[in-house]
Amino acid sequence: MFSLFFITVPYGRHTQSRNWGPLVDNRVGWIIMELPALLTMPIVFLMGDAEKTTFLWLMFAAWIFHYFNRVVIFPFRTKTTGKKMPLSVALFGVIFNVTNGVFLGYYLVFLSEGQFRDEYFLDPRFFIGLFIFASGIWINWRSDRILFNLRKPGETGYKIPFGGWYRWISCPNYFGEIVEWAGFAPASFIPSIL
C-alpha cells in the first residue's frame, strides 16, 4: 500500500502506460473490480447460522445499496466511452473486494454470535453511525454528479471539477465513501465489545 506514494497507478487520467498489462474497457474493468463485493458478502451472510434479525438485514441492505450503485448504476452513468484501464488494476480491486466482502459477512453472522438483537436499534452508536453512513452517500453521489456533468456532450480533455465538496478537497467522491464506511463501523459494532 505504501508503494502507491512512489508509483503512479495507470488509472483514470494516468492510463497512458501499457506496462501494467492488457487494457480493458473502463466500464468492464469497473464492473469486474466491484462485482465481487456485491456477491461475496451476501454469500457469506446467507451461509451464516446466526439468526437474521431485522438489524442484521438492515446492515446487509446498506451494503447491497452501496454496492448495487457501484456495480450496476455508477459505471453506466460515467461518460468514459472509449477509455481503458489495465486489467491488472481491476484484478487488484477484485482481491480487495473479495477480502472485504468475506470479512464483513463473516463478522456480521459468525463473529457476532447472535448479539445483534433488534434492541440494538436504540443504541446511540447505531443512530450516529447510520447518520454518518447516509451523509457519506450524499457526499459521494453529489460529487459523482458534479463529475458526470463536467463535460458537455462531445467535449473531451481533462477538466477540474468545482463546486460542492470540491471547494475543500480534491476527491470528495472518494472521501464520501470513506465517510460511509466510517459510519457503517459504529452502526454495526458488536454490542458486547463495549
C-alpha positions in Angstrom: 0.0 0.0 0.0 2.8 2.4 0.9 4.3 1.8 -2.6 1.5 3.9 -4.0 3.3 7.0 -2.7 6.0 6.3 -5.2 4.2 4.6 -8.1 1.5 6.2 -10.3 -1.0 3.5 -11.0 -2.3 3.8 -14.5 -5.9 4.5 -13.7 -8.2 7.3 -14.9 -6.2 10.2 -16.5 -3.0 8.3 -15.8 -3.8 5.4 -18.1 -1.1 6.1 -20.6 1.1 3.1 -19.8 0.8 -0.4 -21.1 3.4 -1.6 -18.6 0.6 -2.9 -16.4 -0.6 -5.4 -19.0 -3.6 -5.6 -21.3 -6.2 -2.8 -21.2 -10.0 -3.4 -21.0 -12.9 -1.1 -21.4 -13.2 1.2 -18.4 -16.8 0.2 -17.6 -16.0 -3.5 -17.9 -13.0 -3.1 -15.7 -15.0 -1.3 -13.1 -17.7 -4.0 -13.0 -15.1 -6.7 -12.8 -13.4 -4.9 -9.9 -16.6 -4.1 -7.9 -18.9 -7.1 -8.6 -17.1 -9.4 -6.1 -18.2 -7.2 -3.2 -21.8 -7.4 -4.3 -21.6 -11.2 -4.4 -19.2 -12.3 -1.7 -20.7 -10.6 1.3 -24.3 -11.8 0.6 -23.0 -15.4 0.1 -21.2 -15.4 3.4 -24.0 -13.6 5.1 -26.6 -16.1 3.9 -24.4 -19.0 4.9 -24.1 -17.9 8.5 -26.0 -19.6 11.3 -26.8 -16.5 13.3 -30.4 -15.6 13.5 -31.0 -12.9 10.8 -32.6 -10.2 12.9 -34.1 -7.0 11.4 -30.9 -5.3 12.5 -28.7 -7.7 10.5 -30.9 -7.4 7.5 -30.6 -3.6 7.7 -26.8 -3.8 7.7 -27.0 -6.2 4.8 -29.3 -3.8 2.9 -26.9 -0.9 3.5 -24.1 -3.0 1.9 -26.2 -4.0 -1.0 -27.5 -0.4 -1.5 -23.9 0.9 -1.7 -22.5 -1.8 -4.0 -25.6 -2.0 -6.2 -24.9 1.6 -7.0 -21.2 1.0 -7.5 -21.7 -2.1 -9.8 -24.9 -1.5 -11.7 -25.6 2.2 -11.7 -22.3 4.1 -11.4 -20.4 2.6 -14.4 -23.3 3.4 -16.8 -23.6 7.0 -15.6 -20.0 7.7 -16.3 -19.0 9.4 -19.6 -16.0 7.3 -20.3 -16.8 5.8 -23.7 -13.6 4.6 -25.3 -11.5 4.9 -22.2 -9.5 1.9 -21.0 -8.0 0.6 -17.7 -5.4 -2.1 -17.1 -7.0 -5.5 -16.4 -4.4 -5.9 -13.6 -5.8 -2.8 -11.8 -9.3 -4.4 -12.0 -7.9 -7.7 -10.7 -6.2 -6.0 -7.7 -9.7 -4.5 -7.0 -11.2 -8.0 -7.1 -8.7 -9.2 -4.4 -9.6 -6.3 -2.2 -13.4 -6.6 -2.7 -13.5 -10.4 -2.2 -11.5 -10.0 1.1 -13.6 -7.1 2.2 -16.9 -8.9 1.4 -15.9 -12.1 3.1 -14.6 -10.4 6.2 -17.7 -8.2 6.7 -20.2 -11.0 6.0 -18.2 -13.3 8.4 -18.2 -10.5 11.1 -21.9 -9.9 10.9 -23.1 -13.5 11.1 -20.3 -15.6 12.5 -18.3 -13.4 14.9 -21.4 -11.5 16.3 -22.7 -14.9 17.6 -26.3 -13.6 17.6 -25.6 -10.4 19.6 -27.3 -8.1 17.1 -30.7 -8.2 18.7 -33.3 -5.7 17.4 -32.9 -3.7 20.7 -29.6 -2.5 19.2 -31.7 -0.1 17.2 -31.9 2.0 20.4 -28.1 2.2 20.8 -26.7 5.7 20.0 -23.9 4.1 18.0 -26.4 2.8 15.6 -28.1 6.2 15.0 -24.8 8.1 14.8 -23.3 5.5 12.5 -26.4 5.4 10.3 -26.4 9.2 10.0 -22.7 9.3 9.1 -23.2 6.5 6.5 -26.1 8.4 4.9 -24.0 11.6 4.9 -21.2 9.7 3.1 -23.6 8.5 0.5 -24.9 12.1 0.0 -21.3 13.4 -0.4 -20.3 10.6 -2.7 -23.4 10.9 -5.0 -23.3 14.7 -5.1 -19.6 14.7 -6.0 -20.2 12.0 -8.7 -22.9 14.1 -10.2 -20.6 17.0 -10.5 -18.0 14.8 -12.3 -20.7 13.3 -14.6 -21.7 16.8 -15.6 -18.1 18.2 -16.0 -18.0 17.9 -19.8 -20.6 18.9 -22.4 -21.7 16.3 -24.9 -18.8 15.6 -27.4 -16.3 17.5 -25.2 -13.1 15.8 -24.3 -10.0 16.6 -22.4 -9.1 17.0 -18.7 -11.2 19.3 -16.6 -11.0 20.3 -13.0 -14.3 19.9 -11.1 -15.6 22.7 -8.9 -18.5 23.3 -6.5 -19.9 21.2 -3.7 -17.2 19.5 -1.7 -14.7 20.1 -4.4 -14.3 23.6 -2.8 -12.5 21.9 0.1 -11.0 18.6 -1.1 -9.8 17.2 -4.4 -11.6 13.9 -4.4 -14.8 14.3 -2.4 -16.4 11.3 -4.1 -13.8 9.0 -2.5 -14.0 11.0 0.7 -17.8 10.3 0.7 -17.1 6.6 0.5 -14.6 6.8 3.5 -17.3 8.7 5.4 -19.9 6.0 4.5 -17.7 3.2 5.9 -16.7 5.3 8.9 -20.4 5.4 9.7 -21.0 1.7 9.0 -18.4 0.7 11.6 -20.1 2.2 14.7 -23.5 1.3 13.4 -22.5 -2.4 13.1 -20.3 -2.6 16.2 -20.8 -5.8 18.2 -22.7 -4.6 21.4 -20.8 -6.7 23.9 -17.4 -5.2 22.9 -18.0 -2.1 24.9 
